[in-house]
Amino acid sequence: MPVLPSCLLGPLWDQFVALLPEHVDAHPLGCHNPRIPDRTVFEHVIAALVHGSGYERIATPGCSDRTIRRRVNYWAQIGIAEKIHALALQAYDRMIGPQLDELSVDGCITKAPGAGESAGRSPVDRGKQGLKRSVATEATGVPLGIVSAGANRHDSPLLVPTLKVAKERVGELPDRVNVNLDRGYDGDKSRSALGELGSTGEIARKGIPAPIQAGKRWVVERSHAWMNGKLRRCTEKRSRVVDFYLYLSAAIVTLRMLIRRATPRYRWDGRPTTRRLK
């Protein structure tokens, strides 16, 4: 059974392969083993993304773990995941339209047993190595910007970098933007930072039970839950490879929301009917 439905994997691969530069075989003798197709490696990468497994566990006789690692490092170096996510945002903008007047930002900690450049001691996992990602979403939960950091970093200092990344990826924001935050951002620094950016903030207060004031920020928590299904454990050590998986996961979430919201509005040949997208 595929790790992703074909209605997601098919369009994702079509755009992915279109962005790949043409491979030039520079071996002087031309007698080495045949190159593993990019599609084969891509399917193994998706399996690693979904299951959170190391490459040794998902390697097959037709694609070794070294091949996966080399190809992922190359794809991360050319920034292909960031390009895929940007294209998914552009498609969502054309067909649905993001609601940028309400943004939500939140951080999420996941395991990083291999440590690495983006890892840190997790305060919620007995000091084990962990990865924190700060995600900004629009009003319906579409991921706009992502910042990776160690699990020991507080959410508050990552607020401004996350909003700046989101602005770079979507262009100009409305004149008045309201940012929804949980009580981890309840402080003068966060409010001052939002004021400098020209935004207002709806921040949960410390000491008040969260269910009473869930507000509009639940969409970013839902997006985190979708991304956690594909990023249970990060075994990468290089920051650029970590960002590759983060943006690839964000592209899948964006594409999923695009297809789900476009299905009742548009009709096209091969329109998906799977319930997994409802």
N, C-alpha and C positions, 0 to 999 in steps of 0.2 A: 504494500500500500504506500503511495507517495507521501512524503512528509508535508507537502503542501498541495492543495488542490490544483489541478491543471489550469484552471482559470486564472490563478495567480502566478504559477511557475512559468507558464507559456509566455505571457506578455513581458514578464520580468526578464526572461532569458533573451527574448527577441531584442529588447533594448540594450541589454547587457552586452551581447555579442556585437551589436552595431557600434558600440563605443570602444571595443577592443581594437588596438592598432594591429595592423597586419603583421603576422609573425614571419621573420626572415631567418632562414636556417643558415647560420654562419659557420657551421662546422667545416673545417678545412678538407676533411676526407669524405664527409657524407656517409659514414659507415656506422653511426651510432644508432641506438634503438629508436623506433618511430616515436614521435612526440604524442603524448596523451592528448586527446581532443579536449578543447576548453569546456565543452558541454559535460563531459564526464567529470572533470574536476569541479565544475560548477555544482553539479548534483551532490558531490561529496561535501562541498562547502555548505550547501543548504542543510544537509544532514547534520553537520557539525554545529551549525547555527541553531537548529531546532532542538537537538538533543543535548547540546552543551558538552559533547564528548571530545576527547583528544583525538588527534588525527590517527594515532595508532589503532584506536578502536573502530574507526569507520573506514580504514584503509581496506582495499580489496585487491585481489590479484591483478586487476586491470588498472589500479591507481594506488600507488604507494603513498605513505604518509609524507615522505620527502617531496614527492611531486606536489601534493596539496600545499605543503608549507611554502615551497618555492613560488608556486603560482599565486598564492594569497599575498605573499610579500610583494610580488610584482604588481598585482592589482591594487594593493593598498598604496604603493608608491605612486601610481598614476592617478590616484584619487577617483577611481571609477564608482565607488559606492556613493560618494558625495554627489557625483554627476547624476546617478540614477535617482537619488532622492530629490534632487533639484528638478529633474524632468517629471517625476511623479507629482511634485507640487505644482508645476506648470500645467499638467493635465488636469489636476483637481481644480485649479483656478479657472481654466477654460470651461469645464463641464459643470462644476458645482459652484465654486466660488467660496473661498475661506471667509470666515467671520472673524476679522482681525480686531474688532473693537473690544473683544473680551479674550484675554490671554490667561493661561494658567501655567505656573511653573512649579516644579517639585523635583526633589531628588530621590533616588532609589539606590539601595546598596545591594550588590550581588557578590557572590563568592569569586575569588581570584586565587585559586590554590597555587598557581604558578608564580605569584607575585608579579614583578615587572615594573615598567616605568610608570604606569598609571595606577598602581595598587598602593594600598596603605592598610594600617591596622584597623580592623573593623570594630567599632564600639559596641556592636550588637551581636558579635560572633566570637566572644572571648579572645579578642585581639588577633584573630586570624586575618590573613590577607584578604582584602576585599576591594571592590571597584564601585565607585559612585558615579552615576550619570545624572546630570541635571538636564531636564527636558522642558522645553517651552512648547505649548500646544495652543491652537486657536480654540474658539468656543465649542467646537464639536469634538476636539481631541486629536486633530491631525498634527503630528509632530512637525515642528518648524525648525527648532535649533537644539543641538545637543552639545554638552560639554562634559568630558570625562575627567575624573579626578580620583584621588585615593579615598578610600572609605573613611579615613580619619578627617577629611575636610568637612566643614560645616556647610549647610545649605546656603546660608546667607551670603557669604562672599562669592558664590557662584551665580547669584541672581543676575548681576549686570552683564557678565560675560555671556550668559545664556541668552538674555534678551538681545544683545548685540549680534550674536550669531543668527538668531531668528530674523532680525531685521535685515541682515545681509542676504539671507536666502529668499525672503519674500519681497524685498524692495521697501518702498515707502509704506509706513504704517499710518493709520488714521491719526488725525490731530489729537484726539483724546482716546487713550487706550486705558482700559481698566485691567489690572493684573490681579488675579486671584491666587492667594498664597495661604499655606497652612501656618500654624503657630510657630513653626521653626524659624520663620522670617519675622516674627513679632519683635521688632527692635527699631531704634531710631536710625540706625545705619541703612536698613532696608527702605524705610520710608523716605529718608533723604535721597537715596539713590533713585528711587522712583520719581521723586520730585525733580531731580536733575535731568532725568530722561523725558520729563513732560508727561508722565503717566500718573494715574491714580491707582491706589492699591486697596484691595479688600482682603485684609489680613486677619486670620483667625487669632483670637486672643488667648494667651496662656491662662490656664486655670479654668477654662470653660470647656465642657465635654465636646468633643469634635462632632458627634452626630447632630447636635443642635444647630451647628453652623457649617454644615457640609458645603452649602452654597453651590457655586458653579465650578469649583476646582476638581470635582470628581472625574471630569473627563481626562485630566492628565493622569490620574491614578488608574483609570481604565487603560490608557495607552501604555502605562508602565506594566500593567498586568499582561497585556498582549506582547510587549517586548520581553518580559520575563519568561514567557513561554518559549522564547527563542534564545534567551541569554541566561540560562540558569547558572552556568559556571563559565567564567572566562579564563581560559588557560593560556592566553597570549601574553607576551611580555613586552612587545613593542607598542608604543602608543598609537602609531599610525595604523597598525593592524587592529587594535582595539576599536579605533574610530571607524575602520572599514566595516566591522561587524555591527557596530551601533547604527551607522547610517544605512547599511543594507537592511537591518531589521526595521528601521524607520520607514524605508522605502516600501517594504512589504506591508506595513501597517497602513501607510498612505494609500497604496494600491488597493488594499482590501476595502478601505472605507470608500474609495472612489467607485469601485465596482458595486458595492452594496448600496450606495446612495444613487448611483446612476441607473441601476436596474429598473426601479419603478418609473423613471423619467424618460428613458430612451429605450429603443429597440434596435438590436443589431444581430447579425448572424452569429450563432454560437453563444448567445447570451447565457451565462452560467445560471444553473438552477439549484446548485448545492445549498443545503441548509446551513452549512458551516459559515456562510457569509451573511446570514440573517441575524 
